[in-house]
């Protein structure tokens, strides 16, 4: 049980269960507690941003500047974008099922094209993080390396991975061997303990 619930509701004692005496004015001896963990009703909210337009006496028409996360007349907000990016990339929910998910839960229609754009923005935004992550993995004391075939639009690609006890880095490539491993940027700069399956390309 949590010591700081978001809501508290009291079930009051009005009458005695035995003699039906009115007990409303009697002091409360103690409270017995039960807690329910639940999510609030899910509903899409729409926030309208209004930019003032003013005309100066000099004839200049001035328009208030919208913040950077609202570049269009209508767009998805940062919370739903974050949720969808998590659902698709960590929970592996497909584009089609993500569209159905939003429709069923929020009664809101999104296109697969919108989801693709959300993914692209998230991907571009993580470029600096990815570079920093590569540097971090190159400096770790020990890491595991592996590769496995996987289908990308029905074509055979190779998923290359570098793992520590807390982190995993994945690189998808058309090739399996040394060239692909070099493209993943970790092994060419890694000179401590590498754990792998002794496939010759790792050398």
Beta strands, then each sheet from edge to edge (+ up, - down):
strand 1: 53-55
strand 2: 61-63
strand 3: 142-152
strand 4: 155-163
strand 5: 168-173
strand 6: 193-195
sheet 1: 1+ 2-
sheet 2: 5+ 4- 3+ 6+
end
